[in-house]
Amino acid sequence: MPRLISFIFLLFAPFFCAYANPLFEGFSAEYDVIRNDLNLGVTTRQLIKRDAQTLEFISNTKPEGFVALLVSDVFMERSVIQVGKHGIRPEQYTYQQSGGKTEKTFKADFDWSKQRLHRSTSKDAEPLPADTQDLLSFQLAILEGLYKGQRHFNFTIVDHKRVQQHRLDYAGMEKLPGSQGNLTVIRLDHQNSRKKDRFTFWCAEKFHYLPVMIQKLEHDGDVVLLKLRRFNGRRIDLSD
Protein backbone atom coordinates (compact mmCIF):
# COMPACT_ATOMS: atom_id res chain seq x y z
CA MET A 1 0.00 0.00 0.00
CA PRO A 2 2.70 2.60 0.79
CA ARG A 3 4.18 2.06 -2.68
CA LEU A 4 0.95 3.13 -4.31
CA ILE A 5 0.68 6.60 -2.82
CA SER A 6 3.51 7.98 -4.93
CA PHE A 7 1.42 7.62 -8.11
CA ILE A 8 -2.00 8.46 -6.73
CA PHE A 9 -2.11 11.96 -7.87
CA LEU A 10 -5.19 13.48 -9.33
CA LEU A 11 -7.38 16.21 -10.46
CA PHE A 12 -8.75 19.72 -11.23
CA ALA A 13 -8.09 23.49 -11.23
CA PRO A 14 -9.91 26.66 -12.36
CA PHE A 15 -9.01 29.04 -15.13
CA PHE A 16 -9.26 32.79 -14.85
CA CYS A 17 -9.69 33.47 -18.56
CA ALA A 18 -11.74 32.30 -21.55
CA TYR A 19 -10.91 28.69 -20.70
CA ALA A 20 -13.09 28.52 -17.54
CA ASN A 21 -13.74 24.86 -16.71
CA PRO A 22 -17.02 24.23 -14.83
CA LEU A 23 -15.40 21.45 -12.78
CA PHE A 24 -13.00 23.89 -11.22
CA GLU A 25 -15.62 25.43 -8.96
CA GLY A 26 -15.20 22.31 -6.79
CA PHE A 27 -15.85 18.59 -6.97
CA SER A 28 -15.65 15.25 -5.17
CA ALA A 29 -14.51 11.95 -6.65
CA GLU A 30 -13.75 8.38 -5.58
CA TYR A 31 -11.33 5.96 -7.25
CA ASP A 32 -10.91 2.22 -6.77
CA VAL A 33 -7.27 1.25 -6.15
CA ILE A 34 -6.64 -2.10 -7.86
CA ARG A 35 -3.45 -4.16 -8.04
CA ASN A 36 -3.39 -7.13 -10.42
CA ASP A 37 -7.22 -7.36 -10.31
CA LEU A 38 -7.28 -7.24 -6.48
CA ASN A 39 -9.18 -4.28 -5.04
CA LEU A 40 -6.92 -2.76 -2.38
CA GLY A 41 -8.88 0.29 -1.31
CA VAL A 42 -10.31 3.66 -2.25
CA THR A 43 -8.91 7.10 -2.93
CA THR A 44 -11.21 10.07 -2.34
CA ARG A 45 -10.58 13.51 -3.78
CA GLN A 46 -12.06 16.87 -2.92
CA LEU A 47 -11.35 20.21 -4.55
CA ILE A 48 -12.41 23.28 -2.60
CA LYS A 49 -12.39 26.80 -4.00
CA ARG A 50 -11.35 29.01 -1.07
CA ASP A 51 -11.45 32.32 -2.94
CA ALA A 52 -11.00 33.72 -6.45
CA GLN A 53 -7.38 32.55 -6.67
CA THR A 54 -6.95 29.91 -3.96
CA LEU A 55 -7.74 26.20 -4.19
CA GLU A 56 -7.40 23.47 -1.61
CA PHE A 57 -7.05 19.96 -2.98
CA ILE A 58 -7.35 17.07 -0.52
CA SER A 59 -6.74 13.37 -1.15
CA ASN A 60 -7.30 10.45 1.22
CA THR A 61 -6.42 6.82 0.49
CA LYS A 62 -7.40 3.92 2.74
CA PRO A 63 -7.66 0.11 2.49
CA GLU A 64 -11.04 -1.49 1.89
CA GLY A 65 -12.65 -4.92 2.11
CA PHE A 66 -10.42 -7.92 2.89
CA VAL A 67 -7.28 -5.81 2.58
CA ALA A 68 -8.49 -3.62 5.45
CA LEU A 69 -8.16 -6.65 7.74
CA LEU A 70 -4.44 -6.80 6.95
CA VAL A 71 -3.48 -3.19 6.35
CA SER A 72 -4.56 -0.20 8.43
CA ASP A 73 -2.43 2.56 6.88
CA VAL A 74 -4.24 5.72 5.81
CA PHE A 75 -2.63 8.28 3.48
CA MET A 76 -3.55 11.96 3.38
CA GLU A 77 -2.33 14.58 0.93
CA ARG A 78 -3.20 18.28 0.85
CA SER A 79 -2.16 20.96 -1.58
CA VAL A 80 -2.86 24.68 -1.32
CA ILE A 81 -2.69 26.18 -4.80
CA GLN A 82 -2.71 29.66 -6.28
CA VAL A 83 -4.10 30.26 -9.78
CA GLY A 84 -3.23 33.47 -11.58
CA LYS A 85 -1.20 34.99 -14.40
CA HIS A 86 1.52 32.36 -13.93
CA GLY A 87 -0.97 29.50 -14.15
CA ILE A 88 -1.21 26.87 -11.45
CA ARG A 89 1.33 27.16 -8.65
CA PRO A 90 1.43 25.12 -5.43
CA GLU A 91 2.04 27.07 -2.24
CA GLN A 92 2.17 24.22 0.25
CA TYR A 93 2.03 20.44 0.01
CA THR A 94 1.50 18.10 2.97
CA TYR A 95 1.72 14.31 3.10
CA GLN A 96 0.86 12.09 6.06
CA GLN A 97 0.86 8.32 6.55
CA SER A 98 -0.83 7.13 9.75
CA GLY A 99 -2.85 4.35 11.33
CA GLY A 100 -0.31 1.56 10.81
CA LYS A 101 3.09 0.53 12.07
CA THR A 102 4.80 3.36 10.20
CA GLU A 103 4.02 7.03 10.76
CA LYS A 104 5.33 9.53 8.21
CA THR A 105 4.86 13.23 7.61
CA PHE A 106 6.25 15.51 4.94
CA LYS A 107 5.79 19.17 4.09
CA ALA A 108 6.93 21.30 1.17
CA ASP A 109 6.65 25.09 0.96
CA PHE A 110 6.98 26.86 -2.39
CA ASP A 111 8.38 30.41 -2.11
CA TRP A 112 7.79 31.77 -5.58
CA SER A 113 8.88 35.31 -4.70
CA LYS A 114 12.39 34.04 -3.89
CA GLN A 115 12.20 30.99 -6.18
CA ARG A 116 13.11 28.67 -3.34
CA LEU A 117 11.72 25.27 -2.33
CA HIS A 118 11.67 24.30 1.35
CA ARG A 119 11.24 20.58 2.12
CA SER A 120 10.91 19.15 5.62
CA THR A 121 13.38 16.41 4.68
CA SER A 122 16.11 18.88 3.73
CA LYS A 123 17.85 21.47 5.92
CA ASP A 124 18.67 23.77 3.03
CA ALA A 125 16.36 25.56 0.63
CA GLU A 126 16.56 24.42 -3.00
CA PRO A 127 16.03 26.15 -6.36
CA LEU A 128 12.40 26.33 -7.49
CA PRO A 129 12.09 25.91 -11.29
CA ALA A 130 9.12 27.56 -12.95
CA ASP A 131 7.61 24.18 -13.95
CA THR A 132 7.57 22.80 -10.37
CA GLN A 133 4.40 21.10 -9.13
CA ASP A 134 3.48 18.73 -6.31
CA LEU A 135 1.76 15.35 -6.63
CA LEU A 136 -1.68 16.95 -6.59
CA SER A 137 -1.19 20.30 -8.30
CA PHE A 138 0.42 18.76 -11.37
CA GLN A 139 -2.92 17.09 -12.10
CA LEU A 140 -4.50 20.52 -12.24
CA ALA A 141 -1.83 21.68 -14.65
CA ILE A 142 -2.60 18.70 -16.91
CA LEU A 143 -6.30 19.56 -17.00
CA GLU A 144 -5.56 23.19 -17.71
CA GLY A 145 -3.32 22.20 -20.59
CA LEU A 146 -5.72 19.65 -22.08
CA TYR A 147 -8.58 22.12 -21.90
CA LYS A 148 -6.50 24.62 -23.86
CA GLY A 149 -5.40 22.04 -26.42
CA GLN A 150 -1.95 21.23 -25.05
CA ARG A 151 -0.85 17.65 -25.65
CA HIS A 152 2.69 17.41 -24.20
CA PHE A 153 3.73 18.19 -20.63
CA ASN A 154 6.98 18.55 -18.70
CA PHE A 155 7.04 18.98 -14.93
CA THR A 156 9.43 19.06 -12.02
CA ILE A 157 7.41 17.15 -9.41
CA VAL A 158 7.99 17.30 -5.68
CA ASP A 159 6.79 14.35 -3.60
CA HIS A 160 7.57 13.06 -0.11
CA LYS A 161 10.68 11.24 -1.36
CA ARG A 162 12.33 13.23 -4.12
CA VAL A 163 12.25 15.96 -6.75
CA GLN A 164 12.18 14.58 -10.31
CA GLN A 165 11.55 15.51 -13.91
CA HIS A 166 8.47 13.96 -15.53
CA ARG A 167 7.10 14.05 -19.07
CA LEU A 168 3.68 13.14 -20.43
CA ASP A 169 2.91 12.83 -24.14
CA TYR A 170 -0.28 12.54 -26.16
CA ALA A 171 -0.81 8.93 -27.29
CA GLY A 172 -4.12 9.31 -29.13
CA MET A 173 -7.89 9.31 -28.66
CA GLU A 174 -9.62 6.17 -27.39
CA LYS A 175 -13.09 4.91 -26.52
CA LEU A 176 -13.52 3.60 -23.00
CA PRO A 177 -16.61 1.38 -22.53
CA GLY A 178 -18.89 1.81 -19.53
CA SER A 179 -22.42 1.27 -18.30
CA GLN A 180 -23.48 4.66 -19.64
CA GLY A 181 -21.92 4.17 -23.07
CA ASN A 182 -18.48 4.82 -24.47
CA LEU A 183 -16.38 7.66 -23.09
CA THR A 184 -14.08 9.52 -25.46
CA VAL A 185 -10.76 9.88 -23.70
CA ILE A 186 -7.36 11.37 -24.38
CA ARG A 187 -4.55 8.99 -23.53
CA LEU A 188 -1.33 10.40 -22.07
CA ASP A 189 1.76 8.23 -21.63
CA HIS A 190 4.24 9.09 -18.89
CA GLN A 191 8.01 8.91 -19.15
CA ASN A 192 10.61 9.11 -16.41
CA SER A 193 14.16 8.24 -17.42
CA ARG A 194 15.19 7.35 -13.86
CA LYS A 195 12.54 4.68 -13.40
CA LYS A 196 11.37 1.67 -15.38
CA ASP A 197 7.78 2.06 -14.16
CA ARG A 198 5.34 3.40 -16.78
CA PHE A 199 2.18 5.41 -16.25
CA THR A 200 -0.84 5.96 -18.50
CA PHE A 201 -3.61 8.53 -17.97
CA TRP A 202 -7.04 8.38 -19.62
CA CYS A 203 -8.74 11.80 -19.45
CA ALA A 204 -12.42 12.03 -20.41
CA GLU A 205 -13.71 14.85 -22.59
CA LYS A 206 -17.19 14.40 -21.12
CA PHE A 207 -15.85 15.23 -17.67
CA HIS A 208 -13.75 18.17 -18.88
CA TYR A 209 -10.59 16.04 -19.00
CA LEU A 210 -10.94 14.43 -15.62
CA PRO A 211 -8.58 11.40 -15.43
CA VAL A 212 -11.04 8.52 -15.22
CA MET A 213 -8.27 5.90 -15.12
CA ILE A 214 -4.57 5.96 -14.22
CA GLN A 215 -2.44 2.87 -14.73
CA LYS A 216 1.00 2.13 -13.35
CA LEU A 217 2.96 -0.67 -15.03
CA GLU A 218 5.77 -1.61 -12.67
CA HIS A 219 9.17 -2.88 -13.80
CA ASP A 220 8.33 -6.38 -12.49
CA GLY A 221 5.16 -6.57 -14.60
CA ASP A 222 2.64 -5.81 -11.84
CA VAL A 223 -0.21 -3.46 -12.80
CA VAL A 224 -1.75 -0.91 -10.44
CA LEU A 225 -4.91 0.86 -11.56
CA LEU A 226 -6.90 3.80 -10.28
CA LYS A 227 -10.42 3.69 -11.72
CA LEU A 228 -13.14 6.28 -11.18
CA ARG A 229 -16.19 4.85 -9.40
CA ARG A 230 -18.04 7.96 -8.21
CA PHE A 231 -18.08 11.61 -9.26
CA ASN A 232 -20.01 14.27 -7.34
CA GLY A 233 -22.04 11.50 -5.73
CA ARG A 234 -22.94 9.76 -9.00
CA ARG A 235 -21.86 6.17 -9.61
CA ILE A 236 -19.54 5.69 -12.60
CA ASP A 237 -19.02 2.16 -13.94
CA LEU A 238 -16.09 1.71 -16.33
CA SER A 239 -14.69 -1.31 -18.11
CA ASP A 240 -10.88 -1.59 -18.34
C-alpha positions in Angstrom: 0.0 0.0 0.0 2.7 2.6 0.8 4.2 2.1 -2.7 0.9 3.1 -4.3 0.7 6.6 -2.8 3.5 8.0 -4.9 1.4 7.6 -8.1 -2.0 8.5 -6.7 -2.1 12.0 -7.9 -5.2 13.5 -9.3 -7.4 16.2 -10.5 -8.7 19.7 -11.2 -8.1 23.5 -11.2 -9.9 26.7 -12.4 -9.0 29.0 -15.1 -9.3 32.8 -14.8 -9.7 33.5 -18.6 -11.7 32.3 -21.5 -10.9 28.7 -20.7 -13.1 28.5 -17.5 -13.7 24.9 -16.7 -17.0 24.2 -14.8 -15.4 21.5 -12.8 -13.0 23.9 -11.2 -15.6 25.4 -9.0 -15.2 22.3 -6.8 -15.8 18.6 -7.0 -15.6 15.3 -5.2 -14.5 11.9 -6.6 -13.7 8.4 -5.6 -11.3 6.0 -7.3 -10.9 2.2 -6.8 -7.3 1.3 -6.2 -6.6 -2.1 -7.9 -3.5 -4.2 -8.0 -3.4 -7.1 -10.4 -7.2 -7.4 -10.3 -7.3 -7.2 -6.5 -9.2 -4.3 -5.0 -6.9 -2.8 -2.4 -8.9 0.3 -1.3 -10.3 3.7 -2.3 -8.9 7.1 -2.9 -11.2 10.1 -2.3 -10.6 13.5 -3.8 -12.1 16.9 -2.9 -11.3 20.2 -4.6 -12.4 23.3 -2.6 -12.4 26.8 -4.0 -11.3 29.0 -1.1 -11.5 32.3 -2.9 -11.0 33.7 -6.5 -7.4 32.5 -6.7 -6.9 29.9 -4.0 -7.7 26.2 -4.2 -7.4 23.5 -1.6 -7.1 20.0 -3.0 -7.3 17.1 -0.5 -6.7 13.4 -1.1 -7.3 10.4 1.2 -6.4 6.8 0.5 -7.4 3.9 2.7 -7.7 0.1 2.5 -11.0 -1.5 1.9 -12.6 -4.9 2.1 -10.4 -7.9 2.9 -7.3 -5.8 2.6 -8.5 -3.6 5.5 -8.2 -6.6 7.7 -4.4 -6.8 7.0 -3.5 -3.2 6.4 -4.6 -0.2 8.4 -2.4 2.6 6.9 -4.2 5.7 5.8 -2.6 8.3 3.5 -3.5 12.0 3.4 -2.3 14.6 0.9 -3.2 18.3 0.9 -2.2 21.0 -1.6 -2.9 24.7 -1.3 -2.7 26.2 -4.8 -2.7 29.7 -6.3 -4.1 30.3 -9.8 -3.2 33.5 -11.6 -1.2 35.0 -14.4 1.5 32.4 -13.9 -1.0 29.5 -14.2 -1.2 26.9 -11.4 1.3 27.2 -8.7 1.4 25.1 -5.4 2.0 27.1 -2.2 2.2 24.2 0.2 2.0 20.4 0.0 1.5 18.1 3.0 1.7 14.3 3.1 0.9 12.1 6.1 0.9 8.3 6.6 -0.8 7.1 9.8 -2.8 4.4 11.3 -0.3 1.6 10.8 3.1 0.5 12.1 4.8 3.4 10.2 4.0 7.0 10.8 5.3 9.5 8.2 4.9 13.2 7.6 6.3 15.5 4.9 5.8 19.2 4.1 6.9 21.3 1.2 6.7 25.1 1.0 7.0 26.9 -2.4 8.4 30.4 -2.1 7.8 31.8 -5.6 8.9 35.3 -4.7 12.4 34.0 -3.9 12.2 31.0 -6.2 13.1 28.7 -3.3 11.7 25.3 -2.3 11.7 24.3 1.4 11.2 20.6 2.1 10.9 19.2 5.6 13.4 16.4 4.7 16.1 18.9 3.7 17.8 21.5 5.9 18.7 23.8 3.0 16.4 25.6 0.6 16.6 24.4 -3.0 16.0 26.2 -6.4 12.4 26.3 -7.5 12.1 25.9 -11.3 9.1 27.6 -13.0 7.6 24.2 -14.0 7.6 22.8 -10.4 4.4 21.1 -9.1 3.5 18.7 -6.3 1.8 15.4 -6.6 -1.7 16.9 -6.6 -1.2 20.3 -8.3 0.4 18.8 -11.4 -2.9 17.1 -12.1 -4.5 20.5 -12.2 -1.8 21.7 -14.7 -2.6 18.7 -16.9 -6.3 19.6 -17.0 -5.6 23.2 -17.7 -3.3 22.2 -20.6 -5.7 19.6 -22.1 -8.6 22.1 -21.9 -6.5 24.6 -23.9 -5.4 22.0 -26.4 -2.0 21.2 -25.1 -0.9 17.6 -25.7 2.7 17.4 -24.2 3.7 18.2 -20.6 7.0 18.6 -18.7 7.0 19.0 -14.9 9.4 19.1 -12.0 7.4 17.1 -9.4 8.0 17.3 -5.7 6.8 14.3 -3.6 7.6 13.1 -0.1 10.7 11.2 -1.4 12.3 13.2 -4.1 12.2 16.0 -6.8 12.2 14.6 -10.3 11.5 15.5 -13.9 8.5 14.0 -15.5 7.1 14.1 -19.1 3.7 13.1 -20.4 2.9 12.8 -24.1 -0.3 12.5 -26.2 -0.8 8.9 -27.3 -4.1 9.3 -29.1 -7.9 9.3 -28.7 -9.6 6.2 -27.4 -13.1 4.9 -26.5 -13.5 3.6 -23.0 -16.6 1.4 -22.5 -18.9 1.8 -19.5 -22.4 1.3 -18.3 -23.5 4.7 -19.6 -21.9 4.2 -23.1 -18.5 4.8 -24.5 -16.4 7.7 -23.1 -14.1 9.5 -25.5 -10.8 9.9 -23.7 -7.4 11.4 -24.4 -4.5 9.0 -23.5 -1.3 10.4 -22.1 1.8 8.2 -21.6 4.2 9.1 -18.9 8.0 8.9 -19.1 10.6 9.1 -16.4 14.2 8.2 -17.4 15.2 7.4 -13.9 12.5 4.7 -13.4 11.4 1.7 -15.4 7.8 2.1 -14.2 5.3 3.4 -16.8 2.2 5.4 -16.3 -0.8 6.0 -18.5 -3.6 8.5 -18.0 -7.0 8.4 -19.6 -8.7 11.8 -19.4 -12.4 12.0 -20.4 -13.7 14.8 -22.6 -17.2 14.4 -21.1 -15.9 15.2 -17.7 -13.8 18.2 -18.9 -10.6 16.0 -19.0 -10.9 14.4 -15.6 -8.6 11.4 -15.4 -11.0 8.5 -15.2 -8.3 5.9 -15.1 -4.6 6.0 -14.2 -2.4 2.9 -14.7 1.0 2.1 -13.4 3.0 -0.7 -15.0 5.8 -1.6 -12.7 9.2 -2.9 -13.8 8.3 -6.4 -12.5 5.2 -6.6 -14.6 2.6 -5.8 -11.8 -0.2 -3.5 -12.8 -1.7 -0.9 -10.4 -4.9 0.9 -11.6 -6.9 3.8 -10.3 -10.4 3.7 -11.7 -13.1 6.3 -11.2 -16.2 4.8 -9.4 -18.0 8.0 -8.2 -18.1 11.6 -9.3 -20.0 14.3 -7.3 -22.0 11.5 -5.7 -22.9 9.8 -9.0 -21.9 6.2 -9.6 -19.5 5.7 -12.6 -19.0 2.2 -13.9 -16.1 1.7 -16.3 -14.7 -1.3 -18.1 -10.9 -1.6 -18.3 
